Amino acid sequence: MNAAKRLEIFRRLHEDNPEPKTELAYSTPFELLVAVTLSAQATDVSVNKATAKLFPVANTPEAIYALGVDGLSEYIKTIGLYNSKAKNVIEACRILIEKHGSQVPDNREDLEALPGVGRKTANVVLNTAFRQLAMAVDTHIFRVSNRTGIAPGKNVVEVEKKLLKFVPRDYLLDAHHWLILHGRYVCQARKPRCGSCRIEDLCEYKQKTSDD
């Protein structure tokens, strides 16, 4: 795929959604960190349902840490892998309190040192909470990048590096949101909705579907 095609793809995605946002509900960097940690192998909808009950009660490292693993588990037990996630969040809260003055770090090294925070979660927090140029590649973005030809790669790190290199600079800050929403609602895993896709004519996928 050439640069002109990529530029037009992101121009259209921007035109349709000038200010894309994550579908996770949050109001502070800490709430976002917790929500993204809980969202691993779970839907944003299920996470939002749980945090809608949790955050009004506890939305700071101190308040969630005070709940303990058992207390936190009660709020998030509808989410997959909630036991291990509760342990990770509680331990992350302890580290934030003891090492970071209860503030979420704005750098990759400190974020990835937190339990339950991998490269993807760190990238989401850096990009969404701190508006840094970071590319969080989840299953949707990995699929869209490969299927369309925007940034093909064999693994998530390869796709991440290609996206950071190939996405036009003016659109890079919000590209993560556009791609994830496109993968979630249009370029879906089982059957892409090519008939209602804004970038169908630019996409290099060879097995396009003819209907919505």
C-alpha positions as a Python dict, from the first residue, in 0.01 Angstrom:
ca = {
    (1, 'M'): (0, 0, 0),
    (2, 'N'): (135, 341, -92),
    (3, 'A'): (144, 658, 117),
    (4, 'A'): (-131, 830, -84),
    (5, 'K'): (-376, 549, -9),
    (6, 'R'): (-293, 554, 361),
    (7, 'L'): (-338, 929, 373),
    (8, 'E'): (-682, 907, 212),
    (9, 'I'): (-786, 620, 443),
    (10, 'F'): (-713, 820, 756),
    (11, 'R'): (-852, 1140, 605),
    (12, 'R'): (-1187, 963, 561),
    (13, 'L'): (-1178, 800, 905),
    (14, 'H'): (-1107, 1143, 1053),
    (15, 'E'): (-1384, 1301, 848),
    (16, 'D'): (-1638, 1049, 976),
    (17, 'N'): (-1521, 1070, 1339),
    (18, 'P'): (-1309, 1382, 1408),
    (19, 'E'): (-1261, 1313, 1779),
    (20, 'P'): (-1258, 935, 1834),
    (21, 'K'): (-1267, 812, 2191),
    (22, 'T'): (-1218, 484, 2369),
    (23, 'E'): (-1542, 303, 2454),
    (24, 'L'): (-1414, 234, 2804),
    (25, 'A'): (-1574, 466, 3060),
    (26, 'Y'): (-1321, 662, 3268),
    (27, 'S'): (-1260, 1010, 3403),
    (28, 'T'): (-899, 994, 3530),
    (29, 'P'): (-577, 824, 3416),
    (30, 'F'): (-610, 584, 3710),
    (31, 'E'): (-965, 485, 3616),
    (32, 'L'): (-845, 425, 3261),
    (33, 'L'): (-555, 212, 3384),
    (34, 'V'): (-793, -4, 3589),
    (35, 'A'): (-1047, -30, 3306),
    (36, 'V'): (-787, -132, 3047),
    (37, 'T'): (-637, -388, 3286),
    (38, 'L'): (-984, -538, 3338),
    (39, 'S'): (-1058, -537, 2964),
    (40, 'A'): (-806, -807, 2872),
    (41, 'Q'): (-1004, -1090, 2708),
    (42, 'A'): (-1327, -911, 2800),
    (43, 'T'): (-1557, -667, 2623),
    (44, 'D'): (-1561, -295, 2695),
    (45, 'V'): (-1934, -328, 2767),
    (46, 'S'): (-1875, -583, 3044),
    (47, 'V'): (-1596, -372, 3194),
    (48, 'N'): (-1810, -56, 3189),
    (49, 'K'): (-2092, -236, 3372),
    (50, 'A'): (-1852, -340, 3647),
    (51, 'T'): (-1672, -6, 3680),
    (52, 'A'): (-2005, 181, 3687),
    (53, 'K'): (-2054, 18, 4027),
    (54, 'L'): (-1690, 20, 4136),
    (55, 'F'): (-1573, 373, 4058),
    (56, 'P'): (-1842, 561, 4255),
    (57, 'V'): (-1725, 361, 4560),
    (58, 'A'): (-1351, 343, 4490),
    (59, 'N'): (-1164, 522, 4213),
    (60, 'T'): (-823, 599, 4366),
    (61, 'P'): (-530, 365, 4440),
    (62, 'E'): (-591, 404, 4814),
    (63, 'A'): (-965, 334, 4794),
    (64, 'I'): (-931, 27, 4572),
    (65, 'Y'): (-636, -105, 4773),
    (66, 'A'): (-850, -74, 5087),
    (67, 'L'): (-1108, -307, 4929),
    (68, 'G'): (-854, -587, 4912),
    (69, 'V'): (-865, -870, 4660),
    (70, 'D'): (-1190, -1015, 4793),
    (71, 'G'): (-1364, -679, 4808),
    (72, 'L'): (-1257, -582, 4456),
    (73, 'S'): (-1354, -926, 4324),
    (74, 'E'): (-1714, -865, 4429),
    (75, 'Y'): (-1734, -569, 4191),
    (76, 'I'): (-1563, -733, 3895),
    (77, 'K'): (-1676, -1097, 3921),
    (78, 'T'): (-1887, -1062, 3604),
    (79, 'I'): (-1563, -1009, 3406),
    (80, 'G'): (-1355, -1299, 3279),
    (81, 'L'): (-1041, -1389, 3478),
    (82, 'Y'): (-1159, -1162, 3759),
    (83, 'N'): (-959, -1337, 4031),
    (84, 'S'): (-621, -1281, 3870),
    (85, 'K'): (-723, -932, 3758),
    (86, 'A'): (-825, -839, 4113),
    (87, 'K'): (-486, -952, 4245),
    (88, 'N'): (-304, -756, 3975),
    (89, 'V'): (-504, -436, 4032),
    (90, 'I'): (-457, -449, 4409),
    (91, 'E'): (-83, -503, 4373),
    (92, 'A'): (-64, -226, 4112),
    (93, 'C'): (-241, 7, 4357),
    (94, 'R'): (17, -75, 4624),
    (95, 'I'): (303, 7, 4388),
    (96, 'L'): (138, 331, 4275),
    (97, 'I'): (92, 439, 4638),
    (98, 'E'): (442, 342, 4751),
    (99, 'K'): (649, 437, 4446),
    (100, 'H'): (457, 694, 4246),
    (101, 'G'): (271, 912, 4493),
    (102, 'S'): (-57, 747, 4388),
    (103, 'Q'): (-16, 889, 4037),
    (104, 'V'): (-22, 688, 3716),
    (105, 'P'): (323, 708, 3551),
    (106, 'D'): (339, 869, 3208),
    (107, 'N'): (621, 651, 3079),
    (108, 'R'): (630, 298, 2938),
    (109, 'E'): (895, 155, 3172),
    (110, 'D'): (706, 235, 3494),
    (111, 'L'): (370, 136, 3346),
    (112, 'E'): (492, -203, 3226),
    (113, 'A'): (643, -267, 3570),
    (114, 'L'): (289, -271, 3713),
    (115, 'P'): (121, -614, 3751),
    (116, 'G'): (-125, -688, 3474),
    (117, 'V'): (10, -411, 3252),
    (118, 'G'): (167, -529, 2930),
    (119, 'R'): (278, -341, 2622),
    (120, 'K'): (-75, -299, 2484),
    (121, 'T'): (-219, -165, 2812),
    (122, 'A'): (74, 73, 2854),
    (123, 'N'): (23, 203, 2499),
    (124, 'V'): (-348, 264, 2561),
    (125, 'V'): (-275, 464, 2877),
    (126, 'L'): (10, 662, 2717),
    (127, 'N'): (-201, 745, 2412),
    (128, 'T'): (-545, 798, 2564),
    (129, 'A'): (-466, 945, 2907),
    (130, 'F'): (-143, 1130, 2828),
    (131, 'R'): (-191, 1190, 2452),
    (132, 'Q'): (146, 1047, 2359),
    (133, 'L'): (222, 892, 2021),
    (134, 'A'): (173, 526, 2105),
    (135, 'M'): (0, 247, 1915),
    (136, 'A'): (-185, -20, 2111),
    (137, 'V'): (-236, -319, 1882),
    (138, 'D'): (-522, -545, 1988),
    (139, 'T'): (-689, -822, 1786),
    (140, 'H'): (-904, -570, 1596),
    (141, 'I'): (-613, -347, 1495),
    (142, 'F'): (-395, -647, 1408),
    (143, 'R'): (-668, -781, 1181),
    (144, 'V'): (-748, -448, 1013),
    (145, 'S'): (-381, -364, 958),
    (146, 'N'): (-315, -697, 789),
    (147, 'R'): (-643, -733, 601),
    (148, 'T'): (-644, -385, 448),
    (149, 'G'): (-271, -377, 382),
    (150, 'I'): (-221, -60, 589),
    (151, 'A'): (51, -221, 800),
    (152, 'P'): (86, -597, 754),
    (153, 'G'): (289, -789, 1009),
    (154, 'K'): (331, -1136, 1159),
    (155, 'N'): (288, -1027, 1520),
    (156, 'V'): (153, -733, 1720),
    (157, 'V'): (492, -569, 1775),
    (158, 'E'): (568, -579, 1403),
    (159, 'V'): (229, -426, 1322),
    (160, 'E'): (276, -163, 1595),
    (161, 'K'): (612, -54, 1451),
    (162, 'K'): (477, -41, 1096),
    (163, 'L'): (175, 164, 1201),
    (164, 'L'): (399, 413, 1382),
    (165, 'K'): (607, 436, 1064),
    (166, 'F'): (333, 438, 800),
    (167, 'V'): (34, 622, 949),
    (168, 'P'): (47, 987, 834),
    (169, 'R'): (186, 1200, 1117),
    (170, 'D'): (-117, 1429, 1133),
    (171, 'Y'): (-341, 1130, 1209),
    (172, 'L'): (-112, 920, 1427),
    (173, 'L'): (-236, 1039, 1765),
    (174, 'D'): (-592, 913, 1707),
    (175, 'A'): (-518, 626, 1466),
    (176, 'H'): (-549, 365, 1741),
    (177, 'H'): (-911, 462, 1808),
    (178, 'W'): (-1012, 477, 1441),
    (179, 'L'): (-864, 136, 1368),
    (180, 'I'): (-1015, -36, 1672),
    (181, 'L'): (-1362, 105, 1600),
    (182, 'H'): (-1331, 9, 1233),
    (183, 'G'): (-1239, -345, 1331),
    (184, 'R'): (-1512, -368, 1591),
    (185, 'Y'): (-1801, -246, 1377),
    (186, 'V'): (-1705, -273, 1008),
    (187, 'C'): (-1402, -488, 934),
    (188, 'Q'): (-1525, -766, 1161),
    (189, 'A'): (-1346, -1096, 1211),
    (190, 'R'): (-1592, -1348, 1069),
    (191, 'K'): (-1724, -1140, 782),
    (192, 'P'): (-1612, -787, 702),
    (193, 'R'): (-1893, -549, 612),
    (194, 'C'): (-1726, -432, 290),
    (195, 'G'): (-2054, -311, 142),
    (196, 'S'): (-2083, -41, 410),
    (197, 'C'): (-1713, 38, 443),
    (198, 'R'): (-1590, 392, 381),
    (199, 'I'): (-1247, 274, 270),
    (200, 'E'): (-1347, -27, 59),
    (201, 'D'): (-1204, 123, -261),
    (202, 'L'): (-869, 183, -91),
    (203, 'C'): (-847, -148, 95),
    (204, 'E'): (-627, -421, -58),
    (205, 'Y'): (-821, -717, 83),
    (206, 'K'): (-884, -954, -205),
    (207, 'Q'): (-1187, -1145, -71),
    (208, 'K'): (-1426, -854, -23),
    (209, 'T'): (-1786, -921, 60),
    (210, 'S'): (-2054, -773, -163),
    (211, 'D'): (-2323, -708, 97),
    (212, 'D'): (-2359, -528, 428),
}
